[in-house]
Amino acid sequence: MKTPTAPDTRAFATRQLRALHHHLTTPHGEPTPLFGSSRRRWVRLFPYVLALILLFALIPSGIALLNAFYGLAMPVCAALTLAQSTPLLLAITRPLAAWWISAAAMVTTAAVTARHTQLMGGWPWTAPMIISYVVLLLALGLRERRATVISVWVATVLLTVVTTALGLPRLADGTTVLLIALSGAALLLGWAVRDRAEARRLLSEQEHISEVERERRTLLEERTRIARELHDVVAHHMSVIAVQAASAPYRIEGVPAAAAEEFTAIADGARASMAEMRRLLGVLRSEESSTGRAPQPGLPQLGQLVETVARAGVPVELAVEDGLVEWVPQALALSAYRIVQEALANVVRHAPGARTWVSLASDGPQLRLTVVNAPPPERTESLEASAEGTGHGLVGMRERVRLADGSLDTGPLPDGGFKVAAVLPIDPVQETPA
């Protein structure tokens, strides 16, 4: 094992002193007020109120004790006490700079009182000085980093030892040990509170990030589910195209050979497109998907949906305009069905037993869909398990309305109920179903 040499020891001591000087002279962050980021006004004002209360209590008592214990002149007592106490106000925004002023005032006070002839009390510091110094260190521990907190406590220990042992004729009493112990406790308490607050802040930020990511994942899952459902609609139209193109030469007499070849090419292209769509559906379909091979629902299945919800304890009245079911495009009918399904599922979840009205009507080139529920008759246990939606509530509704280039209006009603109103434009080209 290599024995440290004198140059190595000096280099190590020099590095430590430089690190100590850096931590004692470099504050952490911007000079913002203590608790300045709090949303509550009384919390932001609390440090100022506490500092003023301490100043009004410590300045008169400090002047009186210096005059009584050491017999100092009143101007000297006032100057030393003010130099020791007023940094409490500065500590709210710049605790490290306030500590330098307070430490210098404490050394000056010890030097002045030690050489005075009259000594009736303890030495080197009075109780008001110790209190103001400890409170200042508490504010410093709440603001500064751990390295700075440790450096300040080490500097406090060195300050007390040098003050009481070198060049001063008086022998110190228990106030020296008391100051070291209280300063360490104040710094440790301030640092622990600050570290806990920082951990809670980071946890809150992580929870916010997780919530944003959860919403984003929910949105992507809903979009994927909508894409899987639209696959069936598009596949139906593609299959119709393929069948019509393949059977055209046999259904129409006198078709030229070139036209027959064109029909065959159209049929082959449609079949190839359906094969590609099946591959796309395989990519979109997750292992947990329960879409199955059942036909996608539409407006004709609304009656069955209403009956299911009614069996779950929610009375629902359905009103569909005459002739609306026949001419609404299949994709739009699917979106309307899912919106009604999610709206009714929300009623079951949040207002079990509430009377509900569902209406669908045409307004020119638009489909108007409204689901309104009254407030629940009484507080009952949620029946969510009896009628769950297949999507993600309002997220799914918004995505389906956005897909149809429509608008959605949701919100509570004055009587305590809830309203879901959607306007879905109907493409004029698709008014006649295939």
N, C-alpha and C positions, 0 to 999 in steps of 0.2 A: 504494500500500500504506500502510495506516494505521500510524503509529508509536505504539507503546505509551506511554501516559503514566504518570506516577508513581502516580496513584491506581489505574490498571489493574494495574500491577505489584504494588502492595501488596495489592490484592484477590486476585490470583492466588496470591501467596505465602500469604495468609491461608487460602485454600481448601486449598492443599496441606498447610499445617500442621494444619488441622483434620482433613483426611483421614488424615494420618500419626498424629495423636493418636487418632483413632477406631480405626484398625487396631491400634495398640499397646495399646489398653485394652479392646477388645471381643474376647473369645475366641470361637472357632468351636465351636458345638455344646455338648453337655452335658459336664461334667467326668468323663467315664468314663475308666478306666485305659487306658493304651496297650496295644494288642493284647487288650483286655478282651473283645472279641467273638469271639475265636478259640475253637474247640471243644477245642483241645488245652491241657491244664492247664500243661504246661511252657512253652508259648508265652506264656500269660498271666502266669506267674511270672518269665519271663526279664527284663523291665525292672527288677523289684525286685532280682533277684539281681545284675544288672549294676551297678545303682546302689550296692548295698552293697559290692560288690567295689571299685568306684572310690572310695567313701568311705574304706574301710580303707587304700587305697593312697595317695590324694591328701592326706588330712588330715595324717598324720605327715610326709610329704615336704614338704608346703607349709609347715608350721610350722618345720621344720628349715631350709628354704631362706630363709624370711623372716628367721629369726634369724641365719643365717650370712651372707647377702648384705648385709642392711641393719642388722644389729645391733639389731633391735627387741626389746623385752621379750617374754618368753614369753606372758604373757596377751594382749598386743596381737596377736602372731603367731597365737595360737589363735583369737581373735575374728575376725580378718580371714579366716583359712582356713576356719573353719566357715561364715562368712557367704557365702563363695564356693562351697563344696562341697555343703553340705546342701540347696540348692535342687534338686539332682539328684533327690532323692526326690519333691519337689513337682512336678517336671517330668513325672512319669509321668501325673498327672491334670490339672494346671494349668500347662502349660509357659509360657504368657505371663506369669502371675504370678511364676513362678520366674525368668523372664528379667529382670524388673524388679529383683528382689532381687539377682541375680547382677551385673547392670550397675551397680547402686548400690555393691555391694561392690568391684567393680573400680575404680570412680572413687575410692572412699575409700582403697583400697590404694595407688593411684598418688599421691594427694595426700600420704599419710603417708610413703611411701618417698622421694618426691622431696625432701622437706624434712629428711630425716635426714642427719646428717653422714657416716656411714659408708656407703660404696657399693662393694661388691665384685663385684657381678654386673650383669646387664643390667637395664634399666629400661624401662617401668614395671611389667611383670608377669613372674611366674615361670612356669616350665613347668607345674606343677600347676594354676595358675589358668587358663592357656590351654586345657589339656586339659578341665577341668571345664566351661568356658564353651562350647567347641566341641561337647562331647557334649550339653550342654543345648540348643544350637541344633539339633542333629540331631533330638532329641526334638520340638522345636518345629516343625521342618519336616515331621515325620511327622503332625502333628495339625492345624496351622493352614492357612488358605487362602493362596493365592498372594499376594494383596495384603498380608496380614499378614507373610508371609515376606520380601517385598521391603522392607516398612517396617522390620522388625527389622534387616535388613542395612544399610539406610540409616542407621538410628539407631546401629548399631555403628560405622560409618565416622565419623559425626559425633562419637560418643563418643571414639574414639581420637584423632581430629584435635584436638578441643577439649582433651582431657586432656594431650596432648603439646605443644600449641602455645600455649595460653593460660594465663598466670598461674602456671606451674610452672617452677622454675629449671633442672631437669635437661633434657638433650637425650636424646631417645629413641633406642634402637638398633633393630635389625631385628625385635624382638618386635611392634612396632606393625604393620608390613607383614605379618608372619606371622599375626597375629590377624585382620586384614582378609581375607587370602586363605583361611585355614582356616575362618573363619566363613561366608564366601560358599560355599565348597565343601560344608560341612556342611548349610547351608540348602538348597542346590541338590539334594544327594543325598537329603535327607529329603523334599523336595517331590516329586522324581522318583519315589521309592518309593511315596509316598502317592498320587500321581496314577496310577501303574500299578495299585496295589491298587484304587483307585476305579474305574478302567476295567474291571478284571477283575470287580469286584462288579456293575457295571452290565451287563456282558456276561452274567454268570451270571443276573441277573434277567431279561434279555431272552430268554435261552435257556429259562428257566422259563416265561415268558409264552408263548413260541413253542410249547413243549411242551404247555402247557394248551390253547392254541388249536388245536394239531394234534389233540389228543385230542378236543376238542369237535367239530372238523370231521369227524373219523373217525366219531364217534357220530352226527352228523347224516347223514352219507352212508349209514351202516348203516341208520338209521331210514328214510331215503328208499328204499333198496333193498328193505327189508321191506315198505314200503307198496306198491311196484310189484308185488312178488310176491303180496301179498294181494289186489291188484286182480283178478288172474285168478280167485282163489277166489270172491270176491264176485260177479264178473261171471258166473261159471258159475251160481250160485244165482239171480241176477236173470234170467238167460236162461231157466232152468227155470220160474220164476214167470211170465214173459211167455208162454212157450209153453203152459203149463197154463191160464192165464187166457184166452188167445185160442182155444184148442181146446175149452174146457169146454162151450160151447153146442152143439158138434157131437158131443162124446163122451157127453154126458148128455142123455137124452131128457126132454122136458117141462119144459125150463128156462123160467121166466117171462120176459117181455120185460124187465122191470125188472132181473132177475138177469143176463140177457145183457148189458144195458148196463153193469151193474156189472163184469162180467168184462172187457168191452172197455176200461173205464176203468182197471182194474187192469193190463191188458196194456200200454195206452198209457203208464201211469206207470212201469212196469218198463222199457220201451224208452227213455223219456226219462231215467230214472236211469242206464241203461247209457251213453247218449250223454254225460251229464255226467261219468261216471266215465272215459270215454275222453279227455275234455278234461283232467280232472285228471291222468291218466296222462301226457298230453303235457307238462304242466307239470313233473311229477316226473322225467320221463325226460331225462337229460342227453345231450349229444352223444357222450360216451364210453360210454354205456350199451350193454351187449351182451346185454340180456335177451332180445331177439328175440321171436319168436312161438311158440317151442317150449312145450309143456305144462310146467307147474311140476312138479318131482319130488315124490315122496312115499315112503312106506314100501316100495311094490313096487320102487322103483329102488335100494334099499339094496344088493341083491345085486350090481348092476352097479357101484355105487360101490366096493364091497369088492374086486371083481375088478380094477378100475382101480388101486387102491392096491396090491394084491398084485403087479401087473405092475411097479410102481415099486420093488419090493424090500422091501415091508413085509408080512409074513404076518399076515393078519387072519382071525379066526374070528367069524362072525356068528350070533347066536342070537335069533330073534324068536318070541315066544309064538304058538301056533297060534290062528288066528282074529283076531289083533290087527289085521292089515292091513285087514280088511273093515269094522270098526266104529269105527276112529279117525277123527275129523273131518278133512276135507281140510286145513284151515288148520293144525291141530295136527300133522298128518303132515308138512306142509311144514317147520314149525319143527323137528321131530325130525330130518328129513333134513339140514337145514342145520347143526344142532348136530353131528351125526355127521360131516358133511363137514368142518367146521372142526376138529374134534378129530383126525380122521385126517390132515388137512393139517399140523397141528402136530406130529404124530408124525413125518411125513416130514421136516419142517423140522429138528426138534430131536433126534430119536432114530431116525435112519434104520436100517432093519433090525430094529427092536425088535418082538417078538411082541406082537400087540394083540388084545384081546377086545372085541366090541361086543355088547351085549345090550339087548333091549327087552321089557318085560313090563308087564302091568297089575297094579295094586294097588288094588282097589276102584275109585273114581272117579278114579284117577291113572295116568298113564303114566310108568313108571320107565325111564330111559335111562342106560346106563353105558358108558363107553369107558375101558378101562384098558390101558396099555401097560407092558411090562417095560423095564428099562434096555437100551440098545443093546448088541449083543454086542461091538462094538469101535468105535473112533473111525473113522468113515468120512465121506467127503465128503457134504454135504447134498444130498438129492434134491429140494429145494424146487421146482425148475423142472418136475419131472415130475408133481407133484400139488399145485398151488396151490389154496388155498381161495378162495371167491368173496367172502368177507367180510373182517372184520378180527379174526379170532381170538376171544379171550375177550370182546372188546367186542361182537361180533355175537352170541355165545352169550348173554351177559347180557341184551341187548336182546330177543332172542326169548323167553327165559324170563320176562322182565318183562312182555312183551306177553301171554303166556299166564297171568300171575299165578302162576307157579311158583317154584321155587327151584333154585339152581345151586351145586354144591360142586366146586371144582377145587383141585388142589394136588399136590405131589410125594408119593411113597410112600417108606416106609423103605428099600426095596430099590433105590431110584434110579429107579423108574418114575414114571408120572404118571397121575392119575385125573380124569375128567370125569364127574360124576354130576348128572343133571337130573331133576326131578320136575315133570311138566306136568299140571295138573288137566284133566280131561275134562268139558266141559259136558254135564250129563245130557240137555239138550234136543237136543244134536247127536250123541248116541250112535248114532242111526240115520242113515246118510248119505242125502243127497237122491238 
